[in-house]
C-alpha cells in the first residue's frame, strides 16, 4: 500500500478523514498483536501506519484552525 500524501488528504472532507483515521487505528491495533505474537510479516507497515495517522491528524488540525479563523 502506497503512503498517502498530505495533498490528497486535504482534498477530503473531515468526515472522510475521521473514517480513514478509525480504520488506520484498527490496523495499528492489529499490527501490535501480530508483532507481540511473532506473526507480523511486514514490520515496516507499523511505521507507515503510524505516520499516516500523524498526517491525518495534522490535516484535521489544519482544517479546524481554518474553520476557527473563518468565524
N, C-alpha and C positions, 0 to 999 in steps of 0.2 A: 504494500500500500504506500503510495507516494505521500510525502508530507504536504500539509495544507499550508498555503501561503496566506499571509495576513490580508493581502489584497482581495483574495477570494472570499475571505471571511467577512470583510467589510461590506461586501455586496449582499450579504444575507441579513434577514431580519433578526431581531433579538430573540424571538421565539425559536427560530430555526437554530440559532447558536446555542440556546439553552438545551434543546433536544440533543444536539450533537455533543454537548458537554456531558449530559447524562450518559449517553452511550459510551463515551470515552472513559468516564469514571467507572462504569461497569466493566469495561475491558481491562482497565488498570487493576481493578479488584481481582479479576480472574487471573491476570498475569502474576499477581502476587502469590496466589495459591499455587499456580503452576511452578513458580520458582521455588517455593517452600517445599513442594513435593518432589522437586527434581525432574519435572516433566516439561519444563519450558524449552521449546525447540528454538525459539528466537529471542534470546535475552536482550538484544538491542531494541526490540519492539517496546519494551517498558520505557526506555528513554525517549523514544519517539512519541509515545502516547503522552508522557509527562509534558513534553514540550508543546504538543498540540493543545493540551489542556491550558497551558500558560498562554498560548496565543489567543485562544478563545476568550479567556478571562480578560486579557488585555483589550481586545476589541470590544467586549461588553462594557468595560470601564470607559473606553473612549466614547462609546455611544451614550452612556449615562451622563458623562460630562457634557457632551454636545446637547443633550436634551435639557440639562440644567442651565446651560449658557443661553439657550434659545428662549427660556422663560423670563 
